[in-house]
Amino acid sequence: MGYRTAELPPVDLDEFATMPFFPRMKMLMHHWVDHGFGTPKQTVTFYAWKIFFYGLFGLIFAGAFTAGLEFNDIGGWWDEPILYQKLMIWTILMEILGLAATCGPMAFHFDPPIGGVLYWWQNDTLRVPPYPRYLKFTRGTRRTPWDTGLYKLIVFWLIMMMFLSGDPVDGMPDGRAGMLPQWAVLTYCALILMMAMRDKIVFLSARSEQYVPTLICFGLFTNFVDMIVAAKIFIVVVWMGAGISKLQPGFSSTVSIMVQNTPWMVFKNFRRKTVKDFPNDIRPSNTTHLLAHIGGTTCEIVMPLVLLFSPWPWMTWIAIVSIWMLHTFIISTIPLAVPLEWNVFFMFCVAFLFANFGAGDGYGVGDMNPALLVLVLVMALSPIILGALKPQYVSFLIGMKQYAGNWASATFSLRNQEIEDRINERIVKSSDNQIDQIEPLFGREISEIFIQKGVAFRMMHPMGRMHISGLMCHVDTLDTRIQREGEFLSNVLTGWNFGDGHCLDERLIAGWQERCQYEPGDVVAVFTESRPMFTPITQYRVIDAALGCVEKGWYNQMDAYNSQPWLPDGPIPHTVTWRMPGYEPQGVPHPGDARREPSIGHHGEWLIPRRSDDATAGGHHQTSDAGVG
């Protein structure tokens, strides 16, 4: 891999286009183990400068317009709460504009390098309402002047907040510059929650699930100690929620894939040690399990508790340094969707909140108003518990499943190139399909390799193996059709992608279909839900853009995890629980559930009778809304 040149798999470009689907995927997976995506090294330089300017201009804007923060005494800013608030607002602004996470080539934004504001600023682009069946005023998938006006008002309000100085707060130590005015903080919270009802994409892009609860406490509480302890509890819950969600096999797959894509990992032997037996078995190795669950989940679960309860500064600093190491590792891997600024901000937060306001200095959980403590715990834990037990109702972001290898996702199969080209021709957006963005840089053949590597990347996760298993059973062939990873399609259609399958489920597909008018079989997607805690049973759906949901069922995540990513033994076992009346799959027979004798049904699959209300008029199946996440 050169500074400006990409690393390509060892295959003739003309031969690649004619290879059958599974040998093609197997080759791309092996290439991923050795080279990751294979993007040029200049990509790392782009993100390094991006982090630098994020931090630099955040400090400049925070200091230049805040009374009490002087540039001749930057060291004195260290314990100023308004600096913490302003850097949070700055981070939200970067996120909601599309300049932070999901920016640039590692989020497959090439030309232009961002989505975000370029989409959400213009009318008629696609939006995804979270509860269209229950809130009539939110129905529809077209962005209206109301939506763009609300978005512009939110951006303006965030910028305006950067110019505000602080107000005094009861209980704040003497000599501080105050806190942001509560009316301004609560106004932003009201605006972004209003946006959440119209378009969950914008709401999630602002990382509202993490910042809004803290801002609400800043806006409603009247005592400084209560505010700070609430902020500490919310950030601890983020770490611990993410850590607990990783206590399942899919996380090891994610760590293996991240390490293989790490730009500084130049030792091919170590890359291969992250899998069991390269090239025969590329499931995660014991080395990966140790790295994932000792260096990862243990740190995320144990160290936040130390931070929250430790009365000793030396122990607090051990935990702070441990958290710094965790976030530094994540940043260094330049992960897909690149949430780099978020990680930098959390590194600042851990030192600011826990070093300045330690539990032994009057900022412990026991020092908080008991009634407010109960309120904060309910606010912090309720969405995580809901996401763990009923993941279909909330985003993996709200459920704190960041990079856990256990989130809703989908893979699409398109009949031919004309079907994909229709996206460029009929949908209002700011970016062409990724294949058309990359083609001027590398040529059509090389561009296709990188786009299909996204499908191989998804198959290296357990859920991706179910996606392809379902597609094998529902389309006539994968060899001549075009497979696209769902997150990449969300990137093009909505301007944002962060691995959340709820952003590309039936609601988005319906808006896509409304504009492109496909025929049955033109676009088929297999959608898998997050695995609930305490069970390996994971739900899936098959969605035809022209017909809606045509099949529902479940599979055992361990069956997917234990299979080789290129599925040499055929589709993984899965159990059909509902199928649209009159619909007939076009692919190979379903493998069925090996633990049961199949009932009478198409291809001998196990059918469980469902109530007639599963189908709506005309035979289409309507799934329940998945919520703002």
Secondary structure by P-SEA (a helix, b strand, c coil): ccccbbbbccccaaaaaacccaaaaaaaaaaaaacccccccaaaaaaaaaaaaaaaaaaaaaaaccccccccccccccccaaaaaaaaaaaaaaaaaccccccccccccccccccccccccccccbbbbcccccccccccccccaaaaaaaaaaaaaaaaaaabbbbbbccccccccccccaaaaaaaaaaaaaaaaccaaaaaaacccccaaaaaaaaccccaaaaaaaaaaaaaaaaaaaaaaaccaaaaaaaaaaaaaccccccaaaaaaccccccccccccaaaaaaaccccccccccaaaaaaccccaaaaaaaaaaaaaaaaaaaaacccccaaaaaaaaaaaaaaaccccccccccccccccaaaaaaaaaaacaaaaaaacccccccccccccccccccccbbbbbcccccccccccccccccccccccccccccaaaaaaaaaaaaaaaaacaaaaaaaaaaaacccccccbbbbcaaaaaaaaccccccccccccaaaaaaaaaccccccccbbbbbbccccccccbbbbbbbcccccccccccccaaaaaaccccccccccbbbbcccccccccccccccccccccccccccccbbbbbcccccccccbbbbcccccc
